[in-house]
Amino acid sequence: MATLAVCILAAPIMHLGCRQNRDYYYWKPVEVTISAYNSVPWQTDSLASLAAWGDTLRPGMKCVAISQDLARMGLDYNMPIRIEGLEGMYLVKDKMHPRWHHKIDIYMGNDVKRAKAWGRKMGIIRYPVKKDPIAPSE
């Protein structure tokens, strides 16, 4: 009963971790360039805290912006992703300019110093993909 309650309460973000759904999804790895960004006008525009889908970003949120080619691969608004080497899950809340490819930006609030220290790196992200019931296991 406790497991069911946890699954129901955590459904919006953690639904992929509940026992009954594990067999339907797998975490697809993708190599991307990972950089960071902040809610400052000189990095974005005059509405620096407003994300592409209309969310207001606030310092402390664990979210990312994705390049539009990743969106075409299946990453979508509010989708949880894992970033190899970092704790927890991040939500897709923003999109980048079409010029970027295979790239994510980690949102770091107003901490420009931390974002600069992060720099730009290659890394692996994982996102949930529904398994094909006919295809062999991933």
N, C-alpha and C positions, 0 to 999 in steps of 0.2 A: 504494500500500500504506500509506503514512504517513497519508493522508487517512482511510482506512478504520479504522486503529488509533485515530486521534483521535476519530472518531465513536463507536466502540465504548467507549472509555474515558470519554468525556464524556457518554455517553447519558443518565444520569439527569437532568441539568439542561440540557445544551446540545444535546440531540437535534434540536431544531428548527432548528439552524443547519447541520446536515450537508447536503451537496449533494442526496443522494437524498430527503430529506424536505421540502425547500423548496417543492416544488410541491404539497404536501398541506396546508400550514398558511399562514395569514396572521396578522399581528399586528393585532388589532382595537383601535381606539382608543376610549376612554371618558373623558369629562370627569368628574372627581371632586373632592371636597374632600380635601385631603391635610393631615394633621396628624401629630404624633409622639407616641409613648408610651414609657414606661420600665418596668423591672422593679422597681417600688416599690409596696408594699401600698396606699398612699393613692390610687394611680391605678387599681389593678385590684382585688385582694383579698389575703388572707393568703398565697395561693400565687402570688405575683406573677410568678414565672418559668415557670409552667406555662401553656402555650397551650391553646386550645380543643380541639385534636385530640390532646393529650397530650404534645406536644413540650416539652422543657425549653429555654427561651430563655436564651442566654448573650450577654453584651456582645460586639459585633463581628459578630454574625450579620446578614446582609442579608435581613431578612424584614419582612413586613407583616401587619397585621390588616385584614380586609375587612368591609364591611357585608354583611348577609345578603342584601340585594337583588342585590349583585354576584355572590354565590354562585349565586343563582337564574339569573343571566345566563350562567353557565358557568365562572366562576372557581372553582377547586377547591383542595383541600389539596395543598400542595407544587408548585403550578403556578408557573412562572416568569412574572414580569411585568417590564415596563420602565416606568420612571417618567421622563417627559420632563424633561430637564435634569440628570438624575443618571446617574452611570456604572454600568454593569453591570446585572445582573439581581437581582431580589429574589424570594424565595419566599413564597408564601401559607402562613403557619403558624398564623394565629389568626383568630378571628371576633369581631365586635363585637356589642354589644347590638342587638336588633331595632329600636330607636328610630332608629338611624342609617341614612341612605340615600345612595347614591352617594358613599361615603367610604372612605378607607383611612387607616390609621395606620402610619407607618414606625417600626419598632422601633429605639430608640436606647440600648439597654442601661440603664445606671444614670446616664447623663449627662443629668440633668434640665435643666441650664442650656442644653445644646445643643437639647434638645427644645423648650424655651420660646422659644429664639431662632428656631427653625424657624417656630413659630406655626401658622397655618392659612392655606392657600392653595388656589386652584383650580388644577388641572393636568390633564394628560393621562397616562393610563396605557395600556399596550398589553398585551394578553394573547393567547396563541395560540389560534386557532380553526381547526378542521379545515375545509378548503374543501369545498364541495359540488361533486362532479365534474360535475354537470349545469349548475350555475349559471355565468354569465359570471365572469371573473376579477375579483377585488376591486381 
